[in-house]
Amino acid sequence: LDNCPEDPGDPGDPGDPGDTVSELTSVRYYPDAHGGDAVRAIGFIADGAEIRVVSGGEDGNLKTWPLAPDGKPAETEPLDHVIYDLASSIDGSVVVTGEGGWNGGTETDTLRSWGPGGFYAETRAPIGYVYSVAISPGKSWTVASGFYGDIVVYDTYELNLHATRKTK
């Protein structure tokens, strides 16, 4: 960071000095966040006033990280397969993970919903490994797609299947 230039700030605001390198030292940096394995998905989760980073990867762990320098240490939820994608609701109250693989467990194609207090629901998605997920703005619906190319829609909290769209 020694040679990092200052951020010029918003060009529309000539009075904004921008972020300097010294201000960046308070930002959290997580080297080897997943033990050297690839981090495939990242987002935010909120618990009241605390906002945390949530990440998932090839190591099969869902982790939450403090955003504030004095935040709680990382928490890990071990799973038995790769987390390919995750989606956070706009307010950060719900995260949905799309998973698949073996990682020592059985072959899976799993969709799970989580909140700050932990796990809500999980289901096997009939789409192969779950490669992409999204949550609707009102948090009612979660859409996912996977290895087979089909699209499925679930209710977010219970993960009951609502609709399937075959793409072939």
C-alpha positions in Angstrom: 0.0 0.0 0.0 3.0 2.3 0.2 2.7 3.2 -3.5 -1.1 3.3 -3.5 -2.4 6.8 -4.7 -5.1 8.6 -2.9 -8.6 8.1 -4.1 -9.7 11.3 -5.8 -13.2 11.0 -4.3 -16.3 11.9 -6.1 -15.4 14.1 -9.1 -18.7 16.0 -8.5 -17.6 17.1 -5.0 -14.4 19.2 -5.2 -14.3 19.5 -1.3 -14.1 15.7 -0.8 -10.5 14.8 -0.1 -11.1 11.1 -0.8 -9.8 8.1 1.1 -6.1 8.2 2.0 -3.9 5.2 2.5 -3.7 5.9 6.2 -7.5 5.6 6.4 -7.4 2.2 4.8 -5.5 0.7 7.7 -8.7 0.4 9.7 -10.2 -1.8 7.0 -10.3 -5.5 7.7 -7.9 -7.8 5.7 -8.3 -11.5 5.9 -5.3 -13.4 4.3 -6.0 -17.1 3.7 -9.6 -16.6 4.7 -10.5 -20.2 3.8 -7.1 -21.8 4.5 -5.8 -21.2 1.0 -8.8 -22.7 -0.8 -10.7 -20.6 -3.3 -13.4 -18.2 -1.9 -16.2 -18.6 -4.4 -18.9 -16.4 -2.8 -19.1 -13.4 -0.6 -21.7 -11.0 0.8 -23.0 -9.3 3.9 -25.2 -10.4 6.8 -26.6 -8.0 9.5 -27.5 -8.7 13.1 -29.0 -5.5 14.4 -26.4 -2.8 14.1 -23.5 -5.2 13.4 -22.8 -5.9 9.8 -20.5 -8.8 9.0 -18.9 -10.3 5.8 -20.1 -13.8 5.0 -18.0 -16.0 2.7 -18.1 -19.5 1.3 -15.6 -21.5 -0.7 -14.1 -24.8 -1.8 -13.2 -25.8 1.7 -16.9 -26.3 2.4 -17.1 -23.7 5.2 -19.5 -20.8 5.5 -17.7 -18.1 7.5 -18.7 -14.7 9.0 -16.1 -12.0 9.6 -16.3 -8.7 11.5 -16.4 -5.6 9.4 -15.5 -3.3 12.3 -11.9 -3.5 13.6 -13.2 -4.4 17.1 -15.8 -6.9 15.8 -16.3 -10.5 17.0 -13.8 -13.1 15.6 -14.7 -15.2 12.6 -17.4 -17.8 13.0 -17.3 -21.0 10.9 -20.2 -23.3 9.9 -18.6 -26.4 8.4 -20.5 -28.1 5.5 -19.6 -31.2 3.6 -19.3 -29.7 0.1 -18.3 -26.7 -2.0 -20.2 -23.4 -1.6 -20.5 -22.2 -5.2 -22.5 -19.1 -4.6 -24.4 -17.1 -1.9 -26.9 -14.3 -2.0 -27.6 -11.8 0.8 -30.9 -10.1 1.2 -30.9 -6.3 0.8 -31.1 -5.8 4.5 -28.6 -8.5 5.3 -31.0 -10.6 7.4 -31.0 -13.7 5.2 -28.2 -15.5 3.3 -28.9 -18.3 0.9 -26.0 -20.7 -0.2 -25.8 -22.8 -3.3 -23.7 -25.9 -2.9 -22.5 -29.0 -4.6 -19.8 -31.6 -4.7 -18.4 -34.3 -2.5 -15.7 -32.9 -0.2 -15.7 -36.2 1.7 -19.5 -36.4 2.0 -22.1 -37.7 -0.4 -22.7 -36.1 -3.8 -25.0 -33.1 -3.1 -26.8 -30.3 -4.8 -28.0 -28.3 -1.8 -29.7 -24.9 -1.2 -29.7 -23.6 2.4 -31.0 -20.4 4.0 -29.3 -18.8 7.0 -29.8 -15.8 9.3 -27.7 -14.2 12.0 -29.0 -16.7 14.5 -28.1 -19.7 12.3 -29.7 -22.1 9.9 -33.3 -21.8 8.7 -33.8 -24.6 6.1 -32.2 -26.7 3.5 -33.3 -28.7 0.4 -31.8 -30.8 -2.3 -32.3 -28.8 -5.5 -33.1 -30.8 -8.6 -30.7 -28.8 -10.7 -27.3 -30.5 -10.1 -24.6 -28.5 -8.2 -26.2 -25.2 -7.3 -24.0 -22.6 -9.1 -26.0 -19.4 -8.7 -28.6 -18.0 -6.3 -30.5 -14.7 -5.8 -33.0 -13.4 -3.2 -35.9 -11.2 -4.2 -35.9 -7.6 -2.8 -38.8 -8.5 -0.4 -37.0 -11.7 0.7 -40.0 -13.9 -0.1 -38.4 -15.8 -3.0 -35.0 -17.4 -3.8 -34.1 -18.3 -7.3 -31.4 -20.8 -8.2 -29.7 -22.4 -11.2 -27.2 -25.2 -11.4 -25.3 -27.7 -13.4 -28.3 -28.9 -15.5 -29.2 -25.3 -16.5 -32.7 -25.4 -15.1 -34.0 -22.5 -12.9 -36.0 -23.1 -9.7 -37.9 -20.7 -7.4 -38.3 -21.4 -3.7 -39.8 -19.5 -0.8 -36.7 -18.2 1.1 -37.3 -19.3 4.7 -38.7 -22.8 4.3 -37.2 -23.5 0.9 -40.4 -25.1 -0.5 -40.3 -25.4 -4.3 -42.6 -22.9 -6.0 -41.7 -23.2 -9.7 -39.3 -24.9 -12.1 -38.2 -23.6 -15.5 -36.6 -26.2 -17.8 -34.2 -24.5 -20.1 -33.8 -27.4 -22.5 
